[in-house]
Amino acid sequence: FGGHLPIVIDSFQILLVVVLAIALSLAATVYPSYRASSVKPAEALRYE
């Protein structure tokens, strides 16, 4: 069946994937770090 699969990768697609990956990583880490920064260290260690 030919054995040839044409693949075209645009530089915009690569840039889009990289930007989205960074944005999702930042979005996934901002909220937990914000919550952790609002807890006092002595209070966090009390339940450890």
VOFI-411992 format. One record per atom (N, C-alpha, C, O): residue number from 1; residue in three letters; atom name; x, y, z. Coordinates in nm, 3 decimals. Layout:
BEGIN
+-------+------+------+---------+---------+---------+
| lumke | voti | vopa |      px |      py |      pz |
+-------+------+------+---------+---------+---------+
|   NUM |  Ala |   CA |       X |       Y |       Z |
...
+-------+------+------+---------+---------+---------+
//
This chain:
BEGIN
+-------+------+------+---------+---------+---------+
| lumke | voti | vopa |      px |      py |      pz |
+-------+------+------+---------+---------+---------+
|     1 |  Phe |    N |   0.081 |  -0.120 |   0.000 |
|     1 |  Phe |   CA |   0.000 |   0.000 |   0.000 |
|     1 |  Phe |    C |   0.085 |   0.126 |   0.000 |
|     1 |  Phe |    O |   0.045 |   0.227 |   0.058 |
|     2 |  Gly |    N |   0.197 |   0.122 |  -0.060 |
|     2 |  Gly |   CA |   0.280 |   0.240 |  -0.074 |
|     2 |  Gly |    C |   0.383 |   0.255 |   0.036 |
|     2 |  Gly |    O |   0.499 |   0.284 |   0.008 |
|     3 |  Gly |    N |   0.345 |   0.237 |   0.160 |
|     3 |  Gly |   CA |   0.438 |   0.248 |   0.271 |
|     3 |  Gly |    C |   0.490 |   0.388 |   0.296 |
|     3 |  Gly |    O |   0.595 |   0.404 |   0.359 |
|     4 |  His |    N |   0.421 |   0.488 |   0.249 |
|     4 |  His |   CA |   0.468 |   0.625 |   0.267 |
|     4 |  His |    C |   0.358 |   0.706 |   0.336 |
|     4 |  His |    O |   0.245 |   0.713 |   0.288 |
|     5 |  Leu |    N |   0.393 |   0.767 |   0.447 |
|     5 |  Leu |   CA |   0.299 |   0.851 |   0.521 |
|     5 |  Leu |    C |   0.354 |   0.992 |   0.525 |
|     5 |  Leu |    O |   0.451 |   1.018 |   0.597 |
|     6 |  Pro |    N |   0.296 |   1.083 |   0.451 |
|     6 |  Pro |   CA |   0.347 |   1.220 |   0.450 |
|     6 |  Pro |    C |   0.317 |   1.290 |   0.583 |
|     6 |  Pro |    O |   0.203 |   1.294 |   0.629 |
|     7 |  Ile |    N |   0.421 |   1.346 |   0.643 |
|     7 |  Ile |   CA |   0.407 |   1.417 |   0.769 |
|     7 |  Ile |    C |   0.457 |   1.559 |   0.750 |
|     7 |  Ile |    O |   0.570 |   1.581 |   0.707 |
|     8 |  Val |    N |   0.372 |   1.654 |   0.782 |
|     8 |  Val |   CA |   0.409 |   1.794 |   0.772 |
|     8 |  Val |    C |   0.392 |   1.856 |   0.910 |
|     8 |  Val |    O |   0.282 |   1.861 |   0.964 |
|     9 |  Ile |    N |   0.502 |   1.902 |   0.967 |
|     9 |  Ile |   CA |   0.499 |   1.966 |   1.098 |
|     9 |  Ile |    C |   0.533 |   2.113 |   1.080 |
|     9 |  Ile |    O |   0.642 |   2.149 |   1.036 |
|    10 |  Asp |    N |   0.438 |   2.196 |   1.114 |
|    10 |  Asp |   CA |   0.455 |   2.340 |   1.100 |
|    10 |  Asp |    C |   0.523 |   2.395 |   1.226 |
|    10 |  Asp |    O |   0.501 |   2.343 |   1.336 |
|    11 |  Ser |    N |   0.603 |   2.497 |   1.210 |
|    11 |  Ser |   CA |   0.671 |   2.555 |   1.326 |
|    11 |  Ser |    C |   0.571 |   2.619 |   1.422 |
|    11 |  Ser |    O |   0.596 |   2.625 |   1.543 |
|    12 |  Phe |    N |   0.458 |   2.666 |   1.371 |
|    12 |  Phe |   CA |   0.353 |   2.721 |   1.457 |
|    12 |  Phe |    C |   0.295 |   2.614 |   1.548 |
|    12 |  Phe |    O |   0.264 |   2.642 |   1.664 |
|    13 |  Gln |    N |   0.280 |   2.492 |   1.499 |
|    13 |  Gln |   CA |   0.228 |   2.383 |   1.581 |
|    13 |  Gln |    C |   0.325 |   2.349 |   1.694 |
|    13 |  Gln |    O |   0.282 |   2.324 |   1.807 |
|    14 |  Ile |    N |   0.452 |   2.349 |   1.666 |
|    14 |  Ile |   CA |   0.552 |   2.321 |   1.769 |
|    14 |  Ile |    C |   0.547 |   2.430 |   1.876 |
|    14 |  Ile |    O |   0.548 |   2.401 |   1.995 |
|    15 |  Leu |    N |   0.543 |   2.555 |   1.833 |
|    15 |  Leu |   CA |   0.536 |   2.667 |   1.926 |
|    15 |  Leu |    C |   0.408 |   2.660 |   2.010 |
|    15 |  Leu |    O |   0.411 |   2.687 |   2.130 |
|    16 |  Leu |    N |   0.297 |   2.625 |   1.948 |
|    16 |  Leu |   CA |   0.170 |   2.615 |   2.019 |
|    16 |  Leu |    C |   0.174 |   2.507 |   2.125 |
|    16 |  Leu |    O |   0.126 |   2.527 |   2.237 |
|    17 |  Val |    N |   0.231 |   2.392 |   2.093 |
|    17 |  Val |   CA |   0.240 |   2.283 |   2.189 |
|    17 |  Val |    C |   0.330 |   2.322 |   2.306 |
|    17 |  Val |    O |   0.297 |   2.293 |   2.421 |
|    18 |  Val |    N |   0.442 |   2.385 |   2.278 |
|    18 |  Val |   CA |   0.534 |   2.426 |   2.385 |
|    18 |  Val |    C |   0.469 |   2.530 |   2.476 |
|    18 |  Val |    O |   0.478 |   2.519 |   2.598 |
|    19 |  Val |    N |   0.404 |   2.629 |   2.418 |
|    19 |  Val |   CA |   0.339 |   2.733 |   2.497 |
|    19 |  Val |    C |   0.225 |   2.675 |   2.581 |
|    19 |  Val |    O |   0.212 |   2.711 |   2.698 |
|    20 |  Leu |    N |   0.145 |   2.588 |   2.523 |
|    20 |  Leu |   CA |   0.036 |   2.527 |   2.599 |
|    20 |  Leu |    C |   0.087 |   2.437 |   2.710 |
|    20 |  Leu |    O |   0.029 |   2.434 |   2.819 |
|    21 |  Ala |    N |   0.195 |   2.366 |   2.686 |
|    21 |  Ala |   CA |   0.251 |   2.280 |   2.790 |
|    21 |  Ala |    C |   0.302 |   2.363 |   2.908 |
|    21 |  Ala |    O |   0.281 |   2.327 |   3.023 |
|    22 |  Ile |    N |   0.369 |   2.473 |   2.878 |
|    22 |  Ile |   CA |   0.418 |   2.561 |   2.985 |
|    22 |  Ile |    C |   0.301 |   2.625 |   3.059 |
|    22 |  Ile |    O |   0.303 |   2.633 |   3.182 |
|    23 |  Ala |    N |   0.200 |   2.670 |   2.987 |
|    23 |  Ala |   CA |   0.084 |   2.734 |   3.051 |
|    23 |  Ala |    C |   0.009 |   2.636 |   3.140 |
|    23 |  Ala |    O |  -0.032 |   2.671 |   3.250 |
|    24 |  Leu |    N |  -0.009 |   2.513 |   3.094 |
|    24 |  Leu |   CA |  -0.078 |   2.413 |   3.176 |
|    24 |  Leu |    C |   0.004 |   2.375 |   3.298 |
|    24 |  Leu |    O |  -0.051 |   2.353 |   3.406 |
|    25 |  Ser |    N |   0.134 |   2.368 |   3.283 |
|    25 |  Ser |   CA |   0.221 |   2.338 |   3.397 |
|    25 |  Ser |    C |   0.213 |   2.448 |   3.502 |
|    25 |  Ser |    O |   0.205 |   2.420 |   3.622 |
|    26 |  Leu |    N |   0.217 |   2.571 |   3.458 |
|    26 |  Leu |   CA |   0.205 |   2.683 |   3.552 |
|    26 |  Leu |    C |   0.068 |   2.686 |   3.618 |
|    26 |  Leu |    O |   0.058 |   2.710 |   3.738 |
|    27 |  Ala |    N |  -0.036 |   2.662 |   3.541 |
|    27 |  Ala |   CA |  -0.171 |   2.663 |   3.597 |
|    27 |  Ala |    C |  -0.190 |   2.552 |   3.699 |
|    27 |  Ala |    O |  -0.263 |   2.570 |   3.796 |
|    28 |  Ala |    N |  -0.126 |   2.439 |   3.678 |
|    28 |  Ala |   CA |  -0.141 |   2.327 |   3.770 |
|    28 |  Ala |    C |  -0.060 |   2.346 |   3.898 |
|    28 |  Ala |    O |  -0.086 |   2.278 |   3.997 |
|    29 |  Thr |    N |   0.036 |   2.436 |   3.898 |
|    29 |  Thr |   CA |   0.120 |   2.454 |   4.017 |
|    29 |  Thr |    C |   0.092 |   2.581 |   4.095 |
|    29 |  Thr |    O |   0.132 |   2.592 |   4.211 |
|    30 |  Val |    N |   0.024 |   2.677 |   4.035 |
|    30 |  Val |   CA |   0.001 |   2.805 |   4.103 |
|    30 |  Val |    C |  -0.095 |   2.788 |   4.220 |
|    30 |  Val |    O |  -0.066 |   2.837 |   4.330 |
|    31 |  Tyr |    N |  -0.207 |   2.722 |   4.201 |
|    31 |  Tyr |   CA |  -0.306 |   2.709 |   4.308 |
|    31 |  Tyr |    C |  -0.253 |   2.630 |   4.428 |
|    31 |  Tyr |    O |  -0.269 |   2.677 |   4.541 |
|    32 |  Pro |    N |  -0.192 |   2.513 |   4.410 |
|    32 |  Pro |   CA |  -0.138 |   2.444 |   4.528 |
|    32 |  Pro |    C |  -0.028 |   2.523 |   4.599 |
|    32 |  Pro |    O |  -0.020 |   2.520 |   4.722 |
|    33 |  Ser |    N |   0.055 |   2.592 |   4.526 |
|    33 |  Ser |   CA |   0.160 |   2.670 |   4.591 |
|    33 |  Ser |    C |   0.100 |   2.790 |   4.665 |
|    33 |  Ser |    O |   0.151 |   2.829 |   4.770 |
|    34 |  Tyr |    N |  -0.005 |   2.848 |   4.612 |
|    34 |  Tyr |   CA |  -0.073 |   2.957 |   4.682 |
|    34 |  Tyr |    C |  -0.134 |   2.907 |   4.812 |
|    34 |  Tyr |    O |  -0.124 |   2.974 |   4.915 |
|    35 |  Arg |    N |  -0.197 |   2.791 |   4.808 |
|    35 |  Arg |   CA |  -0.256 |   2.735 |   4.930 |
|    35 |  Arg |    C |  -0.148 |   2.700 |   5.031 |
|    35 |  Arg |    O |  -0.166 |   2.724 |   5.151 |
|    36 |  Ala |    N |  -0.038 |   2.645 |   4.986 |
|    36 |  Ala |   CA |   0.069 |   2.607 |   5.077 |
|    36 |  Ala |    C |   0.135 |   2.730 |   5.140 |
|    36 |  Ala |    O |   0.180 |   2.724 |   5.254 |
|    37 |  Ser |    N |   0.141 |   2.838 |   5.067 |
|    37 |  Ser |   CA |   0.204 |   2.958 |   5.123 |
|    37 |  Ser |    C |   0.117 |   3.026 |   5.227 |
|    37 |  Ser |    O |   0.167 |   3.106 |   5.307 |
|    38 |  Ser |    N |  -0.011 |   2.997 |   5.228 |
|    38 |  Ser |   CA |  -0.099 |   3.060 |   5.326 |
|    38 |  Ser |    C |  -0.103 |   2.985 |   5.459 |
|    38 |  Ser |    O |  -0.159 |   3.036 |   5.556 |
|    39 |  Val |    N |  -0.044 |   2.866 |   5.466 |
|    39 |  Val |   CA |  -0.043 |   2.787 |   5.589 |
|    39 |  Val |    C |   0.082 |   2.824 |   5.669 |
|    39 |  Val |    O |   0.192 |   2.832 |   5.615 |
|    40 |  Lys |    N |   0.062 |   2.846 |   5.798 |
|    40 |  Lys |   CA |   0.176 |   2.877 |   5.884 |
|    40 |  Lys |    C |   0.258 |   2.751 |   5.908 |
|    40 |  Lys |    O |   0.200 |   2.643 |   5.925 |
|    41 |  Pro |    N |   0.391 |   2.760 |   5.908 |
|    41 |  Pro |   CA |   0.476 |   2.641 |   5.922 |
|    41 |  Pro |    C |   0.448 |   2.561 |   6.050 |
|    41 |  Pro |    O |   0.445 |   2.438 |   6.045 |
|    42 |  Ala |    N |   0.427 |   2.629 |   6.161 |
|    42 |  Ala |   CA |   0.402 |   2.557 |   6.287 |
|    42 |  Ala |    C |   0.271 |   2.479 |   6.280 |
|    42 |  Ala |    O |   0.260 |   2.370 |   6.335 |
|    43 |  Glu |    N |   0.173 |   2.536 |   6.212 |
|    43 |  Glu |   CA |   0.045 |   2.469 |   6.197 |
|    43 |  Glu |    C |   0.057 |   2.345 |   6.108 |
|    43 |  Glu |    O |  -0.006 |   2.243 |   6.134 |
|    44 |  Ala |    N |   0.136 |   2.356 |   6.004 |
|    44 |  Ala |   CA |   0.154 |   2.243 |   5.913 |
|    44 |  Ala |    C |   0.230 |   2.130 |   5.981 |
|    44 |  Ala |    O |   0.200 |   2.013 |   5.959 |
|    45 |  Leu |    N |   0.329 |   2.164 |   6.063 |
|    45 |  Leu |   CA |   0.408 |   2.060 |   6.131 |
|    45 |  Leu |    C |   0.331 |   1.995 |   6.245 |
|    45 |  Leu |    O |   0.364 |   1.884 |   6.286 |
|    46 |  Arg |    N |   0.231 |   2.061 |   6.297 |
|    46 |  Arg |   CA |   0.153 |   2.006 |   6.406 |
|    46 |  Arg |    C |   0.082 |   1.877 |   6.364 |
|    46 |  Arg |    O |   0.068 |   1.785 |   6.444 |
|    47 |  Tyr |    N |   0.038 |   1.871 |   6.240 |
|    47 |  Tyr |   CA |  -0.036 |   1.754 |   6.191 |
|    47 |  Tyr |    C |   0.053 |   1.656 |   6.117 |
|    47 |  Tyr |    O |   0.004 |   1.561 |   6.057 |
|    48 |  Glu |    N |   0.180 |   1.675 |   6.121 |
|    48 |  Glu |   CA |   0.277 |   1.589 |   6.052 |
|    48 |  Glu |    C |   0.299 |   1.461 |   6.127 |
|    48 |  Glu |    O |   0.377 |   1.376 |   6.084 |
+-------+------+------+---------+---------+---------+
//
